[in-house]
Amino acid sequence: IDSIKQYSDVSTEDILLFSAYASRVENQDAIDKSVVESLHDIALARQGIEVLDFVPFNPVDKRTQVTYRRLADNTVHRASKGMSQIIQELCTRDMTPEVESQLAADVDMFAQRGLRALAVAEESVPSGTVDGEGTGFRLIGLLPIFDPPRHDTKETIERAIDLGVHVKMITGDQLAIAKETGRDLGMGDTMYKASILNKPDELAGIADSVDELVLRADGFAGVYPEHKYEIVERLQNLGHMVAMTGDGVNDAPALAKANVGVAVADASDAARSAADIVLTEAGLSTIIEAFIHSRIIFQRMRNYAIYTCSVTIRVVTTFSILVFAFKFDFPPFLVLILAIINDGTMMTISTDLVKPSRHPNSWNLKEIFSYAIVYGSYLTLSTLVFFVVIDKTNFFQRHGCKAFTNHNDFSLHSVIYLQVSILSQGLIFVTRSQGFFFTERPSTFLMLAFVIAQFVATIITVYANWGFTHITGAGWHWAGAVWIWDIVWFIPLDFVKFGMAGVIERFAVARSPPTPGEPVTHEQVELARQRTRMSMDAAQSVNRISTIPSRGASYYAPNLHDHVSSRRNFGSRVKQMITKSGKNLTMDSNELRRLQSTQAQAASRVLGGNST
């Protein structure tokens, strides 16, 4: 209470009491709760008064207001608390330049200490009616509010940054508070007032465009709901995937617009309906776990895609060349066995132990097919060279292996089957790892599946004598020779992978979205706009009869009309934008009505100001 600033003859105890009058005593938010509990007796928040009207906090007015009757003398008064700038504009009585300067200095002083400033004002209503004209609000005090981040917030942000996620703070607080909080959390203090988004002429010396400003900034302060929506939209139009957290009605449009909207614990019904994910516990650390687990799932799917395409190319090209170039009649039954055993091993990829990427992932079919073509060609080459050495030389015979009568010897069929089986399945260990294959331990199921599959393949090669499918056992000497041959060809696969990764990365950098914190080139902006137009065209061509809501349609289409049409009631826009994305919206009717009324009041003030 000693830190409360006074701007009138009202004592600090009464300033705190007035602020408690302007606070809820039930269904409190964090600020109302802290104010009321600061009284030595919380019953004083309603003792001796009769509340006639109460206007709760909303994201437009950014203040609360209570109209009450003092029971001691039956007089009617109003008290209001809220953002210092809003309360300053509200006050028309005793607001001198000296008071304004002192208020600004006190707010900055609080902000430098990481404290939010809550201004308090009061006025009398001589008519004694709820809607009666007052004597004019006067500023009476400034409360310091200590609203520290959760204990795990800094660690959460650090982990997100380590995972390649650029975290931005979008807050309604003053700029000084936002910068101080950003420094404390280690996320930077390159922040700006949200009003600059609508004033391109103020960008001189800061950024070349609003898009570049949004990318480079660590956050924005003093934002309104439309600012949040615009920031999300601009980042998406620059080719970035955007996730957003929120808890209130004012966050609903941006939550619906974001690629992934996350409603935090205790969020409003509107925010929950607009979000894709609803957290059930306080804190944001769960989001990091979502990042990690989603990247693990993505990595497994990517490994599966590359491996499957590689083996398909390998089998088709290998046996096509052997059939047409060498007249090699490989038994179809062995191809069937190869496919069945291979599929059994591939199923274990879904539970494999993989290392999540340190950077955000996205599907790149060119990358997948490039890897698959190179891997498949390499494996095909290993088999063709192996066949030619057997058919045209006596290299293996000199090392104790029996000779074949011709290149369609039934034993040779078994040998080629084992060579294809071992190296094809060995490719799994290369595609699943980001470094050398032996640096990342596979899952027990994958290892067991590989061992069992190759044990069966080896036994077939050594002992099988199936006349109906034209194969006979080749013996242990040939089985050993095949294993050695495949191990020799397997070792360079990691270096093939590293070479491919370097080539693909070199091409990817040129076409990647602009990096937050760095200047945006004209080519990157044009590329992003091209991707956006293509996505919008795809979204508009979605079959509307589909029972699955189109994420592409909700991603780009909802606001096309809004850009060219006049602004409508914001509450209605919230509902329409969310329901267009295919999500059901449930909202407390009183909450929606309150939001609409405050928007109408704000519009009236703007229109009234323009008419004068």
Secondary structure as UniProt FT lines:
FT   TURN            2..3
FT   STRAND          5..6
FT   HELIX           12..21
FT   HELIX           30..37
FT   HELIX           42..45
FT   TURN            46..48
FT   STRAND          49..55
FT   TURN            59..61
FT   STRAND          63..70
FT   TURN            71..74
FT   STRAND          75..83
FT   HELIX           84..90
FT   HELIX           97..112
FT   TURN            113..114
FT   STRAND          116..125
FT   TURN            126..127
FT   TURN            130..131
FT   STRAND          138..145
FT   TURN            151..152
FT   HELIX           153..162
FT   TURN            163..164
FT   STRAND          169..170
FT   HELIX           175..185
FT   STRAND          191..193
FT   HELIX           194..198
FT   HELIX           200..202
FT   TURN            204..206
FT   HELIX           210..216
FT   STRAND          219..221
FT   HELIX           225..237
FT   TURN            238..239
FT   STRAND          243..246
FT   HELIX           249..251
FT   HELIX           252..257
FT   STRAND          260..263
FT   TURN            265..266
FT   HELIX           269..274
FT   STRAND          277..278
FT   HELIX           285..326
FT   HELIX           332..347
FT   HELIX           348..351
FT   HELIX           365..392
FT   TURN            395..396
FT   HELIX           397..399
FT   TURN            407..408
FT   HELIX           410..431
FT   HELIX           437..439
FT   HELIX           444..463
FT   STRAND          465..466
FT   HELIX           467..469
FT   STRAND          471..472
FT   HELIX           476..490
FT   TURN            491..492
FT   HELIX           493..511
FT   TURN            516..517
FT   HELIX           522..540
FT   TURN            544..545
FT   HELIX           551..556
FT   HELIX           557..559
FT   HELIX           560..564
FT   HELIX           570..580
FT   TURN            581..582
FT   HELIX           589..611
//
